[in-house]
Structure formats: C-alpha cells, structure tokens
Amino acid sequence: MSQPLVSLHNVGKTFSNGVAALDALSLDVRAGDALTLLGPSGCGKSTALRIIAGLSQPTSGAVDWASPGMRDALAVVFQEPTLLPWASVFDNVYLPLRLAGSSREAAEPRVSEALSRVGLAGFARALPRELSGGMKMRCAIARALITRPGLLLMDEPFAALDEVTRFKLNDDLLALKRELGMTIIFVTHSVFESVYLSTRIVVLSARGGRVVDEIAVDPALVRDAEFRLSEPFARLGRRASHALQSAMDAAA
C-alpha cells in the first residue's frame, strides 16, 4: 500500500465547554480514496474534517502529512454554499484566485473551465439569489476546484437538497473524481450516500468519534441507477446500517 497522504494518530478534540468531540481517532487517507466518514449527528465527523483542513487544532494526538505542500493543496466544501450574495457566480468562483493575487483576466480560463465542469457555463453572470439550491452547491464546488486541489474535503454538502438533486450531484461528484483524479473525504450521516460514493466507509461511534467499522467498497463497481438497486449495494448498506446501529446502541 502507498504512503498515506495524511494520517490522524490518536487525535482527540475537547472544546472549551468540556465536550469531547473526538477521542483517540486514528485514520489513514490514501491517494485516490473516496473515503466517507459515516456517523450520527454529534459523533465528531465534521470536527475530524476541520482538523484535517487545519481549521481546528486537536487537543491531543497528531496529524501527519506525506509532504509539507500537501496540506496547502486541499479545498473544503461545507454544508452551506457560503457564496457572496452580492457577487456573480463568476466572481464567487474567481475569489480564491483573486485572493492569491491572480488578475481577473488571467483567471478567466480557469474560472470558465471550473464552471463548465459543474454545468454552470451559462450562469457566470447570475447572482446567488437567482440560483436553485443545487446550483448554489455546484458553484461552491467549482470554487473549490478552481485551486485544482489534490484533496477535496466535503462536509455534508448535499444534506439540505431534495433527493433527485442529491442523486444528480452524487453522480457529478464521481465524474469529477474520475476526471481530475482527486482524493475525497466526504462526511455524511446517510448510509446510502456513503455506499454510493465511497471506496472506503469509516463508521464512527456516536460519542468520541472512534472507528467502529471500516467497510471497503470495490472501486470497480459501476455507480449508476442500477447500482442503487443491486445486491452489492443492499449488502453494503446493511453492513453500514448495522455498524451504525451498533455504535448508537453502545452509546445509549
């Protein structure tokens, strides 16, 4: 097996109010992974993602990167699109490059490319209020892709969307992963979403964020509408559901 891109070693996180979100979480993330952190609300999966992103610091343990520059080559998509309401779709996607010092003219080809990848090529001048929920999330994904990250972190980005839109964005995300060769860490509390998107599902305990099961999903499986109806999908879903239920029962 290749060297992990990033490893968490016995990572713990206790907040100032005394709440322990994580307790000795150990996890390896390898190149090409589509790794899902699956668990009930409050289990620490979003905290783990924020620690990997460098947005929060662990109170114990360590986070090791394969190379010093790897941490700078990541992007994050949150549950809310967090778009600038006064800025066009183009300017929202251009923002990371503008902050990095790139001129609008120089950035235009990359912004146009990112918008095309997420199906928003015809909406560059639109404002966020003119977009549907799914389109806003596409814009947020395009903004993340503009930096050409090797590692994409996603914190329940489709949780607030209707099922039809969610299924479509699941398919689009897998297509982007194949096209760009990204490694993805995806946080969700949906068993079915975790099975559909993942090559690895890490199930976390209801309290403390400990790993209670790790489920491998064959990356060769074709992810389409038929896969959702297949026996492998049902079998993997049952295993993930049982692991999740066991973790919740143990906490209770």
C-alpha angles and dihedrals in degrees: 000000000000123000111276117256088220133001131196113209116197091322116187130182125192118176125221091260090060097255111142107215095174133024119190098327113182119187139155122209115197132195112278095019121145092197121181124199103209124188146116122284111287096023094120101254094126090045090054090051092050091050091052089048091051092241091118133027124228118240090215139012128030142271113216124194125202091228135010092243096049094082090055091053097068135096133198131217114193131203089260116054091228093204122171102254095209095049128083123245088258093053093046091054092042092054099093091050092046090052088050090056101258117145120238091244094051092046097048097092093050093046091049090048092050092049091049091051092058097040098255100111091122096048103061093120097043122110121231092252088062093057132086120238092261092049091051089054090048088054091051090050091049089052089053092048094050090081090052094233123199090207124042119194117199123188108199091306096170100039096106096046129097117259097254092052091043093053091049093050090047088057092045092050092052090049091052091049091053092046098045101030093230128166111230133199109193126189118206143144091210114104092197094049091050092053093046097049105033143090087182130024117198111195114205128206118254091246128035097009097255119163109254098171140001118205123195117214116198106248089209092068110110109239108215140114091288091054089060088059097043131108094241090055092050092046094050090045091053092051093048091046092051092048091049093048092048091052091051093046090051091052092048 
